[in-house]
Structure formats: structure tokens, C-alpha cells
Amino acid sequence: MISSEEHERGWKAEIARRLEQGDGLEFTLGQFAQAVGTAAGVGALREFLNQAVETGALRKIEAFRCPMPECKKVLSPAGAPYSACPYCLTDYLEEGVEVVAETFYQLVGKTSRDIRWMIVVHGMNSRAKWQEEFSWQIANRLRYSAPVLIYKYGWATIDVLVCWLHRKLASQLGERMRIAIAQAKASQRPVRPDIIAHSFGTHLLSMVLTDPDFEDLKFGRVITAGSIIRPDFDWDSLIENGRVEAVLNHVGGKDIPVLIAQFAIPRTGPGGRVGYTANKAINVCTPTFKHSDFFLTENLRTQIADDGLWHNFLTHPLEHFTPEGRLVPASWKRAPLVVRSATRGLGYALFAVLAPFSWLRRWLDP
């Protein structure tokens, strides 16, 4: 036989689940009892909910319900007293019935959010086939009508070695984002897209976010994977100033490229391995992931399926978002300047030698 303590633990777990998912925040005693497998008439459950009301965790709402079996719609107390149903139009006086008084409980928390639309930015030297897979999965597994803008800046190889090309690519990305946001506004969609960026795409995103020319652009929730953004990047200010709603940094425990990025690519760092040190950033580590494992078909499907890491981050209230593998990074210092200078000097020399061949390849294979 289940003890009262075990019952109460189950009730608390159900409350926690609803708050975490931002779903089912309003319910009747009977609905909650059915969800936890407890008979609606059990006085202990009623007492449990009433105590939650006293502590402020729940609100009690006295409402009405249409008594007609084919309707049973909830009626707002603001319209009382009801002589007819505003939904099924039944005249209660003619039918000789009265509205049913009913008590609702409402959890004090935020509701879940929908994915309205999204921009994804790939990494270097990639045609990013995973983006087509992601777009397909968004449309099918998540069941959202969410347009996905797949931003492709083309192949990037030795281009990543020099800053002026970074600025050019970041400017192109920012302008495309501005056009997309204007189009979303014209289509009466929210003007804040969610963002997913990988590898070199994360660096371009960070440049857009810190460029005064694009300070008008605002974004929803941001996911970075295989990030080469510096761990000390100031996400806190961006979140506090409303430029970004939240950021999830998915860290790969076996991601080697992000460890060496700062030695070859100017103004980058191992954010995708160390994590972001900003207080408001959410870092989650999957120990087995390498640089592009996030986007292997089976991993991608897991992450955006119901209760997947990315799905929960994009849809659940962040107040109760407590993912497994949460990483709290230690302080980070850049590699010594003499080491970075030497490796980047070699990079510039390599760029000078290979640039003509790279541009020829771009012309032949855009």
C-alpha cells in the first residue's frame, strides 16, 4: 500500500513537471487526480493543493462550466450570472438547468513557448546537409509550422585565417538576418528568430551581435554547438539588454577543433569545450561528442524530439530548465600572445600561398 508520503512525493513531482514544461498550469482537482492516479475524492490531495494556495505556489480560481453534456465549456466568472451559454447558445431558463460552479487551480509559472521561426548557420568547409535534416525534423517531429532559414555563406577554408574576411562574412550574415526579420514582420510573425549556429558560424554570429551596425537586430533563444566563441564572451550584457533571450552552449567533450581555434583563427576561443563563463549562459556537456556529432542524424533527432535537450531549451520556461550534464566552467585565460602570434603568422603565410587556389575553387564550385 502506498503511504501518504509517497503520494505527496508523486504530487510534488507532477507539479514540478508541469512547471518545467510550462504546460497544464491550470487544472481542476479531478484533472490533477487523474494525472497522478489518485481518486478525486481523496481529501489529502485537496488539502495538499490548498496548502500550495496558502504558500502562493498555486492560485485558486472559482469558475463556471456549461452543464450541457455536448458543451461543458468553462465560463468566465466575469460573465456571471449566466442565463445562456455563449458557446452552445443553450437557454438555461428554458432547459431548466443551472451553470455548474467549479474550482480551478493555477500554478504560478510561465507557459511554454512555440518555435515561431529560426535561422541556422553552419560551420567552415561545410555544405551543412544537417540543416536540411534539421528543417525536416522541425516540421515533422516537433509538429510546428516553423520556417527555417538555412543561411549558407559558401565554403570557408583558409578564409578563416584573416580578420577582414571575417568582417565581410559577418556583414553579409547580418544583412541577411535583417532582411529575414523584416519579412517575418511583414508576415505578422514574431521579429525575434531563434538561432542555431555551429563552429565558424558561431564566430560570425558573435561578430553580428557586437557590431554597432546591427544593434537593431534582436533574437530569441540561441543554441551554439562546436562553438569557437571566446569563453569570456559577454552574453550577460546581451541578455540583460534584450538582444538575446537566452543562450544554450552545447559542449562536446571530445571536440578537438575548438581547442585549437584560438591558435589559428583570430579573436576566437574554445567556448565549445570550456563553456561560457557568463552567469546567464547555459552550458551543457555531452562527454562523447566530437566537433560535428551534434548533427549526426540520430543525435539531431534525439535533441529535438520531445524532452530532447534542444527541444526543451527552445520551448520550456527557463526558470525551471535543469538539463542533465550542466557544465559550470572555471575561469579562462587566453593562450600566451607569443604562441598565438607564431601560429597566426604561419596562418597568414599559408593564406598568401593558397588564396589564389581557394578563390579559383570558389569560382569553379560556388
N, C-alpha and C positions, 0 to 999 in steps of 0.2 A: 504493500500500500504506500502511495506517495505521501510524504509528510508535508505539512504546511510550509516548511522551509524550502522544500524542493519546488512546490507550487510557486512560491514567491520568487525564487530564482528564475523560473521559467517566465513569469510575468515581467520581471525586470529585463530579461534578455529580449523579450518581444518589444518592449518599449525602446530598448537600445537599438534594435534592428530597424525599427520604424524611423527613429531619429537619424540614424546613419544613412538610410536610403532616401530620406525625405519623402516617404510615401506612406499613405494610410495614417496621416496625422490626426484625422478626425474620425471618430468611431462611436458606436453605441456599446453599452455593456454586453449585449448579446453578440455583436460582431467581434469584440475582443475575446470574449469567452470561447467563441467558435475557433478563433485563430490559435488559442493556446490550449485547446482541448479541455476546457473547463465548463461545466454546466452553468448556464446563465444565471441560475438562481442561487449560486453559491455566495453566501454573504461575505466570505473572506475576500473574494475578488472585488466586490463592491466597496468594501472597507479599504482595500489596497488602493483603488482608484481615487476614493475620496481623500485619503491621506496625501496622495500625489497632488490633488487640488489644493489642499491646505499648504503644501510646501511651495506651490507655484509652478510645479512641473507640468501640471495639467490645468486646463480651463474647463469649466462646466457650462454647457450651453443648453438652455431649455428651448426646444423647437417643437414643431408640429409635423404630422405626417397625414397625407390624404388617406382616408380609411377604405377607399375603393380598391378591391383586390387587383384590378387591372392597372392601377396607377401607383399608389403608395409613394408618391413623390414627397420629399421633405419640403415643408413650407416655412418660410422665414417668419420669425416672431413679429417682424415689423409689420406684417400684413394682417395680424390678428385684430379682431375676431374674424374668422373666415366663414362666409355663408356659401361660398362656391370655390371649387378648385381652379386655380389659374392655369393648370396644365390640362386636365381632362374635362374641365368645364362642368363637372357634376354639381348640381344644385343640392347642397346638403339638406336644406329645409324640405325640398320635395322628396328626397330619398329617406328622410328621417334618420340621418346619421350625423355624427359629430367628428371633428378632426381629432386625431389621436395625439395626445401630449407625449413627447419623447425626450429623454435626456441624452445629449451627446457630450463626449469628452474630446478635447482638442489638445494635442501635445504642443508645447511651446518650442518650436523649432522651425527651420527653413525647409521649404519644399524642394524636391528635386528639380533639376533644370534639363531642358532639351538641348540637343546639339542642333543649332539652327543652320550653321554652315561653317566651313572650315577651309584653311589654307595649309597645304603641306609642302615642305621644301626639302629637297633631297641633299645628299652629300656630294663630295667630289668624285669625279671619274665614274659617274653612275647614270644609267638611264632610268633607274628607280622603278623597276617593274613592280615593286612592293606597293607603290602608290595606287596603281590600278586595282590591285588586290584589296587595298585598304578601302578605296572608294566603293568597291563591290560589297565588301563586308559591312560597311556603314549602312548601305542601302538594304541589305538583307538581314544580317544578324541583329543589328540594333533597331531595325524597323523604323528609322527616321527618314523623312524626306529632307535630307541634308545635303545640299550641293557641296562638292569638294573641289576646290580649285587646286589643281596639281601644277605648281609653279616649277617649270624646268628652265634653268639658265644654261643648259647645254653641258657638255663635258667640261670638267675643270681638272687639270693635272698640274703642270708647272705654274699655271696661273696663280695658285695659292701661295707662291713664294714671294710675291711683291704686293705692297700695300695699295698702290694706285689701281691695280686691277680689282682688289677687294672693294674699294670705294665705288668703282664703276658698276660692279655686280650688285652691290648693296643698294645703290641708287636705282638701278633697274628694278630690283625687288620692291623697294619702297613705292615706286611709281605704279607698279602693277597692283600692289596692295591698295593703293589709293583709288585706282580705277575700280577694283573689285568692290570696295566698301561703298563707293558712290552708286554702283549698280545694285548692290544689296539694298541700299536706302531707297532707290527708285522702285524696287520690287517689294518695298514695305517689309523687308527683313531687318533683323537687328543689325546695327552697324558694326558690332564687335565680332569678328570671326574668331573661332578657336584656331590655334596654331599647333602643328606638329612639325618639328624640324630635326634633321639628322646630320651629324658630322659637320662638314663645312657649311651646310645650310644654317646650323646654329650660330656660327660666327657672323654670317650675313644678317641674320635676324638681330643679333646683338648690336650690329652697326646701325641698322634701321632704328632700333629703339633709342640709341644715343645720339642720333643725327638730328640737330635742331630743325632741319628742313622737313622732317617727318614727325614732328612732335604732335601734330594733329591726329595721327593715327592711334587708335586705341583698340585693344584686343581683349578677348575673353580669357579662356584658360589656355595655357601654353604647356606643351609637352616637348621636352628636349631629350633626345636619345643619342648616345655616342657623341655627347657634346664636347666641343673644343673651346667653349667659352671659359674664360678665367674663373676659377672658383670664387674669387672675391668680387665678381660682378655684382653691381648694386641693384639687385632685384627688389630689395625693400623699398627703395625710393620709387621705383616704377609702380609697385603695387599700391603704396600709400598715395601716390599722385593720380591714381586711376588709369594709368596707361595700360596696365595688365591686371586682370582679375586675380590670377594665381598662376604658379608655375610648378610643374612636376618634372623633376630631373631623374630620368630612368638611367641608372648607372649599371654598366656591365662589369662584373668582377674580373673578367679576363680580356678586357678591352685594351689592347696594346697601342693602337694608333693614337688614342687621345693622350697617352703618356708622353709621346714624342712630338706631339703637335707644336708645343711651345718652342722647340728647338729648330723647327723648320718654317712654321707659319707665324709671321709677326702678329703680336697682340692677341695671341690665343693662350689657352691653358688647359689643364686636364680636368675640366669640370665633369666630364663623363666618367671619370674614375675616382676622383677625390670627393666630388659633390660640390654644391654651392654652399658657401658659409653664411649667406644671408639668412636672417632669422625666419623670414616668411616663406622661404623656398622649401619645397618638399622633396627630399632626396630618398629614392628607393633603390636598393641594390638587388640585382639578380646575380648571384655569385658565378653562375655558369655561362653567362652571356659574353660573347665576343662582340666586336665592333658592329656587325650588321645582323646579329642574331635576333634583335628585336623584331625584324621584319621578315624572318622566315615564316612561311605560310602558317605553320601550326602554332608558332608563338604569337603571331599577329592575331590570329583568330581567338586565341585564349585571352589576350589582353583586351580585346574589345567586345568579348562576349559578356553576357550578364555576370556581374560580380568579378569581371576581369579588372586588372589594375587601371588601365586607361579608361575603360567604361565607367568605373566608379568615380575616378577623378573628374571626368567630363560631365557627369550627371548628378553626383551626390552632393549634398551640402558639405562644405569643407570643415564646418565646425566639428563634425564627428567623423571625419575621414582619418582612419587609423590603419593604413595598409601594412601588411607584413613586409619585413625587410627594410624598415625605415632606417635611414643612414643619417647619423649626426657627424658631419665632417669636423676634423680638427682644423686649426688654423693652417693657412697655406702660404708659402713664400715662393716667389719665382726662382727659377734656376739662376745661378750666377751669370752676370752680364757677359763675362768673358767667354763663357761656354755658349751662350745664345748668339753672341756676335760671331764666333767662329763658325758655328753651324749655319747661320744665315748667310754669312759670306760665301760659303760653299754653295748655298742655295741660289744666291744671285748669280754666281758664275755658271751654275747649271742652267739657270733660266736664260742667260745670254746665249748659251750654246744651243739650247733646244727650242727656244721660242720660234724661230722660223719654221721648224718642222711641225710644231704644235699648231701654228696658225694655218699651215698648209693642210694639216689633217682636218682642222675645223672647216676649211673651205670645201674639202672633198667629202666630209662626213659631218654635216652640221648637226 
